[in-house]
């Protein structure tokens, strides 16, 4: 009996094996990712350690990220257009760096709400639509939001009539700081992040705006004398994926990316808190003096920061669209 069924069973087994052998397996997807800031910056480090590394561990055989570098690969002002065209697949960048393409970027900085709150009230859907239409990008993560911003100077700031007066100061600026600097009377100077150190040494600028993290890693505390407090805004650091590329990704790859992004957003909050403390220690050790605004000067400073940014958004988007965004992103106090 065993002899009689041996060949048919063998043939059936071979047929099944043949069926499975010709079934194509999905190839592992490789994503080419760039950071707008240098790899050693705390914000880039957060992305590489808390998003890229876990993603590559979870996505083995499905999806992997290949980090190709920072602004040395594609300059800051060309990185977002490169993503838009599909030259790179993923970009980790402060939203301010592409505010010229997506004016809503400045609204993200002028928020006093968490990404979780903005998702819950429907604000994130508005933002996601804008990035798709204007930049051909999908926002995968809105991270490092615990980081805020400071102004740093090489000469002592001046307070007049209850207001910080920066008339005569040449300040390196991006879209994150320009509205406030203009409101304070400073001259905003466009300069890549990697050139700020030399610019301060040579007197090309008298100061700069910078997140509450990354100063120590970039060595900027060595050439800085004052940090103006309080901090203002919240960082809008985005992980963007070219939308055409995203649409072609297998569903399992999209899910791994989305899940890792959610974990990364939460982890980055804690990471930025630790990094900010480390930066403050660096500032103290380097002898940078804290120029703390108090009372009326503090109140006017923060009001100038938020009002100037929302005014800038309104100039770009119009009063009606700005009002919708402000209702979703800003809790009136």
Order of alpha helices (4+ residues) and beta strands (2+ residues): alpha-beta-alpha-alpha-beta-alpha-beta-alpha-alpha-alpha-beta-beta-beta-beta-beta-alpha-beta-alpha-beta-alpha-beta-beta-alpha-alpha-beta-alpha-alpha
